[in-house]
Amino acid sequence: MAVDRDQMLRTAAALLTRKPTATMDEVARAAGIGRATLHRHFAGREALIKALEELGIREMEKALDAARLDEGPAGDALRRLVGLVEPAAGLLAFLITENQLFEGDIDTGWDRIDGRFSALFRRGQEQGEFRIDLSPAWLTEALYGLIGAGAWAVQDGRVAAKDFQYMIIELLLGGARRSVNT
């Protein structure tokens, strides 16, 4: 039986998001495979985390491409982006908090993603849509945090999945919008 590697990674991410200390045995059980099969794909936890990081980068770049960030108002582009990121939000929530990603080499894919997010926020500032007293780098970090928080809240059943995009956009843009009175 062939094993779907991406599905195995998504299952691992879902488990590790809920239980970051899960063992490789627990990851294998959650994926419905044996430990030996898991180890054939990932020599250890570090290899698994690296593969999760690569999948997360692919998912983010796919969402960034599909969101058409240069079209229309920056706020509309941000709404499209958050909606497209939602299916990978659990994986991203795990990656955002996984300490191993920040020890040693960090994949340059994150730099590309950060740059694209920052460019969107910068465009919104230049067009007068977003506040200029918050840096694009800070708005990018805030968005990552909101995506992670939204994923956890949906996963734990504290909020409805249908509200994911609305909650994130309204909170972020409610704080990022330039006030008409300033």
N, C-alpha and C positions, 0 to 999 in steps of 0.2 A: 504494500500500500504506500503510495506516494504521500509525503507530508508537505502541506502548504506552508512554506517557510514564513511568509508574511502573516498568515493566520496564527502560526505558532508565536510569532513576535507580538501580535496584538493581544493574544491570550496572556502572554508573559507580562506585557505592559499593564493589562487590566488587573492582574494579580498583584504585581509589584506596586501599583498605585495604591491599592488597598492595604497591602502588607509589604512594605519596602524590605523587610528582613527575610522574606520568603527564601527558602532554600531551592537549589536546583531540582531536588526531588519534588518539591511542591509545585514548581513551575511545570515540570514534566507531567505531573498528575493533572494539573489544571488544563494542560494542552491535550490531554488524553493520549499521551505517548509515554514510552518508557524512558528512564533516565539515560540509557545507552543511546537511544535515538536523539535525545536532546543534545548529548555530548558529541554526537557525530556532526551536528550542525554548529555547536558552540562549545569550544573546549573548556569553558568555565564561565563563571559569572561575568568576568571582565569582557570576554568575547560577546556574551549575550547583550551586555549593556552597550557595547560598541555597535552591535547590529541594530539595537533599538534606536540608538542615536542616528544611524544612517537612514533608517526607515522614517524617523521623525523629520529629518532634513528633507527627504524626498517628498513626504506628505506636505510639509510647509511650502516647499518650492512649487509643488503642483497647485496648491491653493493660491499662492501669490500670482502664479501665471494666469489662472482662471479668473481671478478677481478683477482683472483689467484695471490696475491701480491708477493708470494715467487718464482714465476716462471719467468725465463728469466731476462733480464736487468731491473733495477728499472724504467727506463724511459718508457719502454714498459708497465710495470705493471701500472704505473701512467696514461698512455694513456687509458688503458682498464678501469681503475677506473673512470676517468672523463667521459668517454663515458657512463658508467653504471649509473653514478650519474645524468646525464642530465635529465631524466624524472622527477626526484624529485627536480630539481634545484630551481624552484620557491618556493617550501616549504622550502628548505634549506635557500634560500635568506631571507625569512621572519624570520626564526628562528635565523639566524645569527645576525639579527638586533633587535630582540624583547627584549626590556629591561626587561620585566617581568621574562624572563628565568634566569636572573642574580640577581634577588632579592630573597634571601632565598636559599632554597635547589636547587641544580642543579643535574639533573639526572646523576647517575654514568655511564650511557650509553655514555655520551659525553666523559668521561675519557677513556673508552674502545676505542672509535673511534679515539680520539686524539692519543692514544698509538699506534694504528695500522698505522695511517698516519705517525707518527714520526718514527716508525720502518722501514717503506718503505724508508723514506728519509735517515735514518741512514744507511740502507743497501746500498743505492746508493752512499753515501759518502764513506763507507768502501770499496766499489768496485771501487772507483775512478771516478765514473760517475757524481757525484754532488759535488759542491763546499763544502769545509769543514769550510769555514768562516761564513756560515749561519747555525744557529742551526736548527735541525729537528723541534723544536717547532715553530720557526719563519716560516719555509717553510710550515708547517701545517696551520698556521694562514693565510699566504699569499694565500694558495690554497683555503681556505674557502672564503676569500675576492674575489678572482677571480671567484669562482663559483657563488657567489651572484651577482657580477657585470655582469657576462655573462648572468645570468637568467634575470636580469632587462633589459639589452640591447636587448635581444631577445624578451622579453615580450613587450617592447615599440616599437618594430619594427626598432630599430636602426641598428641591425645586423641580418643576416640570421641565423635561427636555425641550419642550416647545418654547420655553422662555429663555433658553441659553443665549441666543443672539441678542434678544431685546435687553436682557439684564446687563450684559457686558457693554453693549453700545451705549445704552442710556447712562450708565454710571461713568464710563470713560468720557463720553462726549459731554455729559452734563458738567464735568469738571474741566474739560478741555476747550469748550466753546468760549469764544471771546464774547464778553458781555457787551451789549449794545451801548451801555452807559459809560464804558471806559474809553 
